[in-house]
Amino acid sequence: MKLTKLFEGEKLSLSFEVFPPKNDTSFESVKNATEQIARLRPSFMSVTYGAGGGTSRYTLEIAQNIKEHYGVPTLAHLTCVSSTKETVKRKIEELKAAGIENVMALRGDLTPELAASDRSDWAYRHAVDLVRELRESGADFCIGGACYPEIYPESKDQKEDIKYLKEKVDAGCDFLTTQMFFDNNLLYNFLYKIREAGITVPVIPGIMPITNGNQIERAIKLSGSFMPQRFKSLVDKFGTTPTAMKQAGIAYATDQIIDLFANGITNVHVYSMNKPDVAAAILNNLSDILG
């Protein structure tokens, strides 16, 4: 099922993100975790691509397994950083052959080596280049793109960020999923600004439950997210007690989701990090709300 069909409805829905294994050794354990999440019957599951595309084979295997054996719609990530045209076209054909209907088009993270290299001759320098490639491939994909409620770390300011976001949407993005955020007001302000700029595609908020203190530094580094005082106080109080921090982090994420639903957002995506227990706890907290 194309995700745009899901987003057209008014029913509240929750989706989860999982990541593929780094190698064959961990494949079965990761596969098992993704299957446990699939059994929870989320609205869809997205499967990430891995740094530098090194786990792309596993992305396709995990996405296929979820779709074919559990009937859960999947969103397969595809990155283009430092890739050749031939490599990307081959990956697109593999996605088509696997029956994948939904693709998340991303540039991909720059390693320190890539960031310092000369990128002028790259076939794909930005995610918009990959969006165009997917559209021009002739495949009937539902294409997603990423957006930042605060600001993309490489942008000069939010105005420039939104300008490039509109280019990506105009190139063929059917929907957008946000980077994690911890203050819902940032999202509401962002939505107002992009609608004013003429971006009308569905925007799916991305929520990450912080369930241990070690996640915080990485979350800030990845997203540059603003940490509201309420969240900082939570971490200060419970961060050194693993079980308490897990419960508090799930409660905070649940509260964010409830507020989003109450303010007219119908679809929310959870960065569940291959943690079936976290996904199950959030769903349980929302059981009567989701219906």
Salt bridges, closest charged atoms under 4 A:
GLU17 OE1 - HIS77 NE2 3.61
GLU17 OE1 - HIS269 NE2 3.22
ASP24 OD1 - ARG57 NH2 3.24
GLU35 OE2 - LYS31 NZ 2.97
GLU61 OE2 - ARG57 NH1 2.95
GLU93 OE2 - LYS96 NZ 3.28
GLU94 OE1 - LYS91 NZ 3.82
ASP129 OD1 - ARG132 NH1 3.66
GLU133 OE1 - LYS85 NZ 2.97
ASP140 OD2 - LYS2 NZ 2.70
GLU154 OE2 - ARG107 NH2 2.86
ASP170 OD2 - LYS166 NZ 2.95
ASP174 OD2 - ARG135 NH2 2.66
ASP255 OD2 - ARG230 NH2 2.98
ASP277 OD2 - LYS246 NZ 2.24
